[in-house]
Amino acid sequence: MTCKENDVPLPKMRMYPKVDFPVHKYTQYDTTSCVFTFKYPVYTKIVKDQYIFDGKPMSECWFNIDNAKLNYTLHCSYYPIDKTMNMTKMINDAFNLAGKHNTKASFRNEKLIQNPNGVEGLYFDIEGPVASPVQFFLTDNTSHFFRASLYFNAKVNPDSTQIVLDFVKTDIDTLIQTFRWKK
């Protein structure tokens, strides 16, 4: 009889991916081409949106906040409110885009946003194997509309991405709380 025959099989321990998170540290996003400013993580990179309409980007204030190490992108877009892009249309679009995840989502929580700078909006926290687990919009309710959606650059598996999502939500909350419209 060998020692192997006496070993009792044990279930495998639950494993989580090892992720080396950076220390939360922020820098100011402030450019003359945009009517807003906010703080974003120093370990990310702001990349101008390359999506082209009639040979040019939709707006100078369309950009992505990329983090190659944690493999995510926060897609950001800005619209001035006018006759073609009115507030009702923009809010409906935000709800429709968040609603596209309902077929895969197990739950969707909506939270009102009111930051110290007078910025308002709505935060969509979407649970389950969805492409974009966090979406939000910010507005001054008269002239400006900013929308963002978080995407992981990989197949979504909530068991694997949850730890990164929790980390990224802190950065998104900082962006929201420091966001302000320029006068």
C-alpha positions in Angstrom: 0.0 0.0 0.0 1.4 3.4 -1.0 0.8 6.8 0.5 -1.1 7.8 -2.6 -3.8 5.2 -1.9 -4.5 6.8 1.5 -4.8 10.4 0.2 -8.3 11.7 0.4 -9.2 13.8 -2.7 -9.8 17.4 -1.8 -11.8 19.9 -3.9 -9.7 22.5 -5.7 -9.5 25.8 -3.9 -11.4 28.7 -5.5 -9.0 30.8 -7.5 -9.0 34.4 -8.6 -6.8 36.0 -11.2 -3.8 37.7 -9.7 -3.9 41.4 -10.6 -1.3 43.9 -9.6 -3.3 47.1 -9.2 -1.7 50.5 -9.4 -2.2 53.0 -6.6 -5.2 55.2 -7.2 -3.7 58.6 -8.4 -5.2 61.2 -10.6 -4.4 64.0 -12.9 -6.6 66.8 -14.4 -8.1 66.5 -17.9 -8.4 70.0 -19.1 -8.2 71.0 -22.8 -9.2 74.1 -24.6 -11.3 72.1 -27.1 -13.7 70.7 -24.5 -16.1 72.6 -22.2 -15.5 70.3 -19.3 -12.8 69.1 -17.0 -12.3 66.1 -14.6 -9.7 64.0 -12.9 -8.7 60.7 -14.4 -6.1 58.0 -13.4 -2.5 58.7 -14.2 -2.1 55.0 -15.2 -4.5 55.4 -18.1 -4.1 57.1 -21.5 -6.5 59.4 -23.2 -6.9 58.6 -26.9 -8.9 60.7 -29.4 -11.8 58.8 -30.9 -11.1 57.6 -34.4 -14.7 56.9 -35.4 -15.2 59.0 -38.5 -18.4 60.7 -39.7 -18.0 62.3 -43.2 -14.2 62.3 -42.9 -13.9 63.8 -39.4 -14.6 62.7 -35.8 -18.1 63.6 -34.5 -16.5 65.9 -31.9 -13.1 67.0 -30.7 -14.4 65.9 -27.3 -14.9 62.3 -28.2 -12.2 60.2 -26.7 -11.3 56.9 -24.9 -9.7 56.5 -21.5 -7.6 53.3 -22.1 -5.9 51.1 -19.6 -3.8 48.4 -21.4 -2.6 46.7 -18.3 -6.1 46.2 -16.9 -7.5 45.7 -20.4 -10.4 48.2 -20.4 -11.6 51.2 -22.2 -14.0 53.9 -21.0 -15.6 55.4 -24.2 -16.5 59.1 -23.7 -18.6 61.3 -25.9 -19.8 64.9 -25.6 -22.7 66.6 -27.3 -23.8 70.2 -27.2 -27.5 70.4 -26.6 -29.2 72.1 -29.6 -32.2 71.6 -31.9 -30.9 68.4 -33.4 -29.4 66.9 -30.2 -32.0 67.9 -27.6 -32.0 66.7 -24.0 -34.9 64.3 -24.4 -33.2 62.5 -27.4 -29.9 62.3 -25.5 -31.4 60.8 -22.4 -33.5 58.3 -24.5 -30.4 57.3 -26.3 -28.6 56.7 -23.0 -31.4 54.5 -21.8 -31.6 52.6 -25.1 -27.9 51.9 -25.1 -28.0 50.7 -21.5 -31.1 48.7 -22.3 -29.3 46.7 -25.1 -27.6 44.7 -22.3 -30.9 43.6 -20.8 -30.9 40.2 -22.6 -27.6 39.3 -20.9 -27.9 41.3 -17.7 -29.0 39.7 -14.4 -29.7 43.1 -12.9 -29.5 46.8 -13.7 -29.3 49.4 -11.0 -29.8 53.1 -11.9 -28.4 55.8 -9.5 -28.9 59.5 -9.8 -25.7 61.6 -10.0 -25.4 65.0 -8.3 -21.8 66.0 -7.8 -20.4 69.0 -5.7 -19.9 71.0 -8.9 -23.7 71.1 -9.8 -23.3 68.3 -12.4 -26.3 65.9 -12.7 -26.8 62.6 -14.5 -27.6 58.9 -14.2 -25.3 55.9 -13.5 -26.2 52.5 -14.9 -24.6 49.6 -13.0 -25.3 46.5 -15.1 -24.6 43.1 -13.6 -24.1 39.8 -15.5 -22.0 38.8 -18.6 -22.6 42.1 -20.4 -20.3 44.0 -22.7 -20.6 47.3 -20.8 -21.1 46.9 -17.1 -21.0 50.6 -16.3 -22.5 53.4 -18.3 -23.4 57.0 -17.2 -24.3 60.4 -18.5 -23.6 63.8 -17.1 -25.4 67.1 -18.0 -26.1 70.6 -16.9 -29.7 70.1 -18.1 -29.6 73.0 -20.6 -26.5 73.0 -22.9 -24.2 70.0 -22.4 -24.4 66.2 -22.4 -21.5 63.9 -21.6 -21.8 60.1 -21.9 -19.4 57.3 -21.0 -19.4 53.5 -21.2 -16.9 51.0 -19.8 -15.8 48.0 -22.0 -13.4 45.3 -21.2 -11.2 44.4 -24.2 -11.9 40.6 -23.7 -14.7 38.2 -23.4 -16.8 39.2 -20.4 -16.7 36.7 -17.6 -18.0 38.4 -14.4 -16.2 35.9 -12.2 -12.8 37.0 -13.6 -13.5 40.6 -14.3 -15.3 41.5 -11.0 -12.1 42.3 -9.1 -11.0 44.7 -11.9 -14.5 46.2 -12.2 -14.5 47.0 -8.5 -11.1 48.8 -8.9 -12.2 50.7 -12.0 -15.5 51.8 -10.4 -13.4 53.8 -7.9 -11.7 55.6 -10.8 -15.1 56.2 -12.5 -16.5 57.6 -9.3 -13.6 60.0 -9.1 -14.2 61.2 -12.6 -17.9 61.8 -11.9 -17.3 63.6 -8.6 -14.6 65.9 -10.1 -16.4 66.6 -13.4 -17.4 70.2 -14.0 -18.5 72.3 -16.8 -16.3 75.3 -17.7 -18.0 78.7 -17.6 
